[in-house]
């Protein structure tokens, strides 16, 4: 009896130790990823999301320069917030991944997202074993789709735990600027930034989701706040920004990613 109690307590102790190690690892990862002492390596792994020839040809045409505006955007906005560091991120193009990541949950509640998060991290771990690629602090799996076949795409998701993102994007050179807005949004999700729009309407939330919340008159706004996602035109309508030149990092987002105190 005493022996059974001892082993039960030992199992509980081991479980608590494991949970402590996991929690500490997540905390250290968050601290290191937002101390901005060294550049973060962001590796983009393209995925053919629809199996089409159009998407395959687009992926074959990709090169690191396609994603360079993302690094330039982050350096520009960090400088605007007073950070002296430059080259905050280094964008790298990884090899194409043959398998597709687990589909995001239709239920965006906590249980559904947690289960998807575990499946995604396991899938990414398996991919890491198969693909050598460049070293990565943040791994983004960009799932491309032929725009002629897909008018709208599922929402993209970024996980702070594991520093992993899944981005749904269009396989078209004319859409690369808009794709980069989504990729930058998900990179900031992995660093702890939160959404600042109403998921029911996609309308940016005031004031955190506005690029210029003190603007008079308030509407129309000129730019989008990166985590707000869109340019508010009126109190009930908003436009997708054409590229990162029309996007800024707002005060609330800068605080979340440790750009301001």
C-alpha positions as CSV (number, residue, x, y, z in Angstrom):
1,X,0.0,0.0,0.0
2,X,2.8,2.4,1.0
3,X,4.7,1.3,-2.0
4,X,1.8,2.2,-4.3
5,X,1.4,5.6,-2.7
6,X,5.1,6.3,-3.2
7,X,5.1,5.5,-6.9
8,X,2.0,7.5,-7.4
9,X,3.6,10.5,-5.7
10,X,6.7,9.9,-7.7
11,X,4.8,10.0,-11.0
12,X,3.1,13.2,-10.0
13,X,6.5,14.7,-9.1
14,X,7.9,13.7,-12.5
15,X,4.9,15.1,-14.3
16,X,5.3,18.4,-12.3
17,X,8.9,18.5,-13.2
18,X,8.1,18.0,-16.9
19,X,5.5,20.7,-16.8
20,X,8.0,23.0,-15.1
21,X,10.6,22.4,-17.8
22,X,8.1,22.9,-20.6
23,X,6.9,26.2,-19.0
24,X,10.5,27.4,-18.4
25,X,11.4,26.6,-22.0
26,X,8.4,28.5,-23.3
27,X,9.3,31.5,-21.1
28,X,12.9,31.5,-22.1
29,X,11.9,31.2,-25.8
30,X,9.7,34.3,-25.4
31,X,12.4,36.3,-23.6
32,X,15.0,35.4,-26.2
33,X,12.8,36.0,-29.2
34,X,11.9,39.6,-28.0
35,X,15.1,40.8,-26.4
36,X,16.3,42.0,-29.9
37,X,19.9,41.5,-29.1
38,X,20.5,39.4,-32.2
39,X,18.7,39.0,-35.5
40,X,15.9,36.4,-35.6
41,X,16.2,33.9,-38.4
42,X,12.8,33.5,-40.1
43,X,12.6,30.6,-42.5
44,X,9.7,30.4,-45.0
45,X,8.8,26.9,-46.1
46,X,6.6,27.0,-49.2
47,X,3.8,24.4,-49.5
48,X,1.7,23.7,-52.6
49,X,-1.8,24.0,-51.1
50,X,-3.9,22.9,-54.1
51,X,-1.5,20.7,-56.0
52,X,-2.0,22.8,-59.2
53,X,0.7,23.5,-61.8
54,X,0.2,27.2,-61.4
55,X,1.1,27.0,-57.7
56,X,4.0,24.6,-58.4
57,X,5.5,27.1,-61.0
58,X,5.1,30.0,-58.6
59,X,6.9,28.1,-55.8
60,X,9.7,27.3,-58.2
61,X,10.1,31.0,-59.0
62,X,10.4,32.1,-55.3
63,X,13.6,33.6,-54.1
64,X,14.7,35.3,-50.8
65,X,14.2,38.8,-52.3
66,X,10.4,38.1,-52.4
67,X,10.4,38.3,-48.6
68,X,12.9,41.1,-48.1
69,X,10.2,43.8,-47.7
70,X,9.2,42.1,-44.5
71,X,12.6,42.6,-42.9
72,X,12.7,46.2,-44.2
73,X,9.2,46.8,-42.7
74,X,10.2,45.6,-39.3
75,X,13.5,47.7,-39.3
76,X,11.6,50.8,-40.4
77,X,8.9,50.4,-37.7
78,X,11.4,49.6,-35.0
79,X,13.4,52.7,-35.9
80,X,10.2,54.7,-35.7
81,X,9.7,53.4,-32.2
82,X,13.2,54.4,-31.2
83,X,15.1,51.1,-31.4
84,X,18.7,51.5,-32.6
85,X,19.0,47.9,-33.6
86,X,18.7,47.1,-37.3
87,X,18.5,43.7,-39.1
88,X,15.9,42.6,-36.6
89,X,15.0,39.6,-38.7
90,X,16.8,37.7,-41.5
91,X,14.4,36.1,-44.0
92,X,15.4,32.8,-45.5
93,X,13.7,30.6,-48.1
94,X,13.6,27.0,-47.0
95,X,12.9,24.0,-49.2
96,X,9.4,23.2,-50.5
97,X,7.5,20.9,-48.1
98,X,5.6,18.1,-49.7
99,X,3.0,17.5,-47.0
100,X,0.5,20.0,-45.8
101,X,0.2,21.2,-42.2
102,X,-2.8,20.2,-40.2
103,X,-5.8,22.3,-41.2
104,X,-6.7,25.1,-38.7
105,X,-9.7,24.3,-36.6
106,X,-13.1,25.6,-37.6
107,X,-13.7,26.0,-33.8
108,X,-11.4,28.9,-32.8
109,X,-12.2,28.3,-29.1
110,X,-9.4,27.4,-26.7
111,X,-9.7,23.6,-26.9
112,X,-9.8,23.5,-30.7
113,X,-6.8,25.8,-31.0
114,X,-4.8,23.9,-28.4
115,X,-5.4,20.6,-30.1
116,X,-4.4,22.1,-33.5
117,X,-1.4,23.7,-31.9
118,X,-0.2,20.3,-30.6
119,X,-0.8,18.6,-33.9
120,X,1.0,21.4,-35.8
121,X,4.0,21.4,-33.5
122,X,4.3,17.6,-33.9
123,X,4.0,18.0,-37.7
124,X,6.6,20.7,-37.7
125,X,8.9,18.5,-35.6
126,X,8.6,15.7,-38.2
127,X,9.3,18.2,-41.0
128,X,12.4,19.3,-39.2
129,X,13.7,15.8,-39.2
130,X,13.2,15.5,-43.0
131,X,14.4,18.9,-44.1
132,X,17.9,20.1,-43.2
133,X,17.4,23.7,-44.4
134,X,18.8,26.8,-42.8
135,X,18.6,27.2,-39.0
136,X,15.4,28.9,-37.9
137,X,14.2,30.8,-34.9
138,X,10.7,31.2,-36.5
139,X,9.4,28.7,-39.0
140,X,6.6,29.8,-41.4
141,X,4.8,27.3,-43.6
142,X,3.4,29.4,-46.4
143,X,0.6,27.4,-48.1
144,X,0.2,28.8,-51.6
145,X,-3.0,28.6,-53.7
146,X,-3.8,29.4,-57.4
147,X,-5.9,32.6,-57.2
148,X,-8.0,31.4,-60.2
149,X,-9.1,28.5,-58.1
150,X,-9.5,30.2,-54.7
151,X,-11.2,33.5,-54.4
152,X,-10.8,33.6,-50.6
153,X,-8.4,31.7,-48.3
154,X,-8.7,30.4,-44.8
155,X,-7.3,32.6,-42.0
156,X,-3.6,32.2,-41.2
157,X,-2.4,31.4,-37.7
158,X,0.8,32.1,-35.7
159,X,1.9,30.3,-32.5
160,X,4.1,31.9,-29.9
161,X,4.7,28.4,-28.4
162,X,7.1,26.8,-30.8
163,X,7.5,30.0,-32.9
164,X,5.5,28.5,-35.8
165,X,3.1,30.0,-38.3
166,X,0.9,28.7,-41.1
167,X,0.1,31.4,-43.7
168,X,-2.4,30.9,-46.5
169,X,-1.2,32.9,-49.5
170,X,-1.9,33.4,-53.2
171,X,0.5,31.9,-55.8
172,X,0.8,35.1,-57.9
173,X,3.6,37.7,-58.3
174,X,0.9,40.4,-58.2
175,X,-0.2,39.3,-54.8
176,X,3.2,39.0,-53.2
177,X,3.0,42.4,-51.5
178,X,-0.3,41.5,-49.8
179,X,1.1,38.0,-49.0
180,X,3.9,39.8,-47.2
181,X,1.5,41.7,-45.0
182,X,-0.1,38.5,-43.8
183,X,3.4,36.9,-43.3
184,X,4.5,39.9,-41.2
185,X,1.3,39.7,-39.2
186,X,1.9,36.0,-38.4
187,X,5.6,36.7,-37.5
188,X,4.4,39.2,-34.9
189,X,1.9,36.6,-33.6
190,X,4.8,34.2,-32.9
191,X,6.5,37.0,-30.9
192,X,3.5,37.6,-28.7
193,X,1.4,40.2,-30.6
194,X,-2.3,39.8,-30.4
195,X,-5.0,40.4,-33.0
196,X,-6.6,43.9,-33.0
197,X,-9.6,43.3,-35.1
198,X,-13.1,42.0,-34.7
199,X,-13.1,38.4,-36.1
200,X,-16.8,38.6,-36.9
201,X,-16.4,41.6,-39.2
202,X,-12.6,41.9,-39.8
203,X,-13.0,45.5,-38.8
204,X,-10.0,46.9,-36.8
205,X,-10.7,47.6,-33.2
206,X,-10.4,51.2,-31.9
207,X,-7.9,52.4,-30.7
208,X,-5.4,49.6,-30.7
209,X,-6.1,48.4,-34.3
210,X,-5.8,51.9,-35.8
211,X,-2.6,53.2,-37.2
212,X,-3.5,56.8,-36.2
213,X,-6.1,56.6,-33.4
214,X,-5.7,60.3,-32.7
215,X,-6.3,61.3,-36.3
216,X,-8.9,64.1,-36.9
217,X,-11.2,63.3,-38.5
218,X,-10.7,59.6,-37.5
219,X,-11.9,58.3,-40.8
220,X,-10.6,57.5,-43.3
221,X,-7.3,56.2,-42.0
222,X,-4.3,56.3,-44.3
223,X,-2.5,53.2,-43.1
224,X,-3.3,49.9,-41.4
225,X,-2.0,48.8,-38.1
226,X,-0.3,45.4,-38.7
227,X,-2.3,43.5,-36.1
228,X,-5.5,45.4,-37.0
229,X,-5.0,44.0,-40.5
230,X,-7.0,46.6,-42.5
231,X,-7.2,50.3,-43.3
232,X,-10.4,51.6,-41.6
233,X,-12.3,53.7,-44.2
234,X,-15.4,54.3,-42.1
235,X,-16.5,53.1,-38.7
236,X,-17.9,49.9,-40.3
237,X,-15.8,49.4,-43.4
238,X,-12.1,48.7,-44.0
239,X,-9.7,47.9,-46.9
240,X,-6.9,45.4,-47.2
241,X,-3.6,47.3,-47.5
242,X,-1.8,46.8,-50.8
243,X,1.5,46.2,-49.2
244,X,3.7,46.9,-46.2
245,X,4.3,50.5,-47.3
246,X,0.8,51.2,-46.0
247,X,1.2,49.4,-42.7
248,X,2.6,50.5,-39.3
249,X,3.2,48.9,-35.9
250,X,1.0,50.6,-33.3
251,X,1.8,51.3,-29.7
252,X,-0.1,48.4,-28.2
253,X,1.7,45.9,-30.6
254,X,5.1,47.5,-30.0
255,X,4.5,47.0,-26.3
256,X,3.6,43.3,-26.7
257,X,6.8,42.6,-28.7
258,X,9.0,44.5,-26.3
259,X,9.8,47.5,-28.6
260,X,8.7,50.0,-26.0
261,X,8.4,49.9,-22.2
